[in-house]
Amino acid sequence: MKIFQLDIPVWATAYIKAKTIEEARQKARTLASGQLDAEGKDQADVPFSGQRFEDPDLPDVSVSPIMTIGPDDLIEKAIQGLYETEDLDDEEA
């Protein structure tokens, strides 16, 4: 058995708490080249959060855990670029 990998485009929604649109834009720039961690570990630059908007613990910048996989043409391109990551049979030997 082998493990294959493909990089797929995913669209996510970010939520930003701010007093003004300018402050929100500044905070939004922290998303550039940031790291997201769907498991919610501390090393992520931007946390996923399913918290309600009125929750006082909602982070200043967070990403909704609900996402959309990119359009069919980009998915097909990703499928064509699929590559082998690991051969599990080699490890069992």
N, C-alpha and C positions, 0 to 999 in steps of 0.2 A: 504494500500500500504506500502511496506517495501523498505528500501534501503539496498542493499547488496554491499559488498566491496570485491575486489580481488586485490592483489598486482601482477602487471605484470612486467616482465623484459622489459626495454626499453633501446635501444642503441642510444646514441647521439654522435655527432661529436663536439669536442672542437677545437677552434682556438686560437692559442697563438702567440702573437707578441713578438719577442725576437731578439737579435743580434746574438746569437749563439745557437747551439743545447743544450749546457749545461744550458744556461739560460732558454731555453724553457722547458727543463726537470724539472728544479727547480720550475718554475711557474706551470707546469703541476701537480706537487705534491700537490699544493693547492686544487686540485679537490678532493683529498681523503677525504671522509666523509663530503664533502661540501653539501650545500643545494642549490637546484635549484628551481626557482620560475617562472613558465611559464607565470604568469601574469605580470612579470616584476617589481615587488615591490622591494623596496630598501633593505629589510632585507635579500635578497638572497646573499649567498657568491659568487656565480658565475652567472652573468647575461646571459639571452638569448639574442641573438643579430642577427638580420637579416641584419645588416649593411654590406655594400660592403667592401672588403679588403682594398681598397684605401681610405676609409672614415677615416679622422683623429680622429674621435670620436669612432672608433672601440676599445672596451676595450682590455687591455693586455691579458686577459683570458676571453673567452666567449664561449657559446654553441649555436650551430645552432638550430633554432626553428623547424627544420625538423628532425624527429626521426623515428626509426624503432622499431616496437614491436617485442619482442623476438621470438625464434623459436617455432614451434607448440608443441613440447614436454614440454617446460617450460610453455607455455600458458595453456595447458591441466592440468598441475600440479597446476597452479594458479586457474583454474576453479574449480578443486576439493577442493581447500582450501578456496573457497568463503564463506563468513560469513556475518551474518546480522549485520548491523551497527546501524540501526534505524528503529523503527516501526512508520510510520507516522500516522497510525490510532490511536495509543495511545495518540499522541499529540493533535489530533482533539477532543478527548473526554473531 
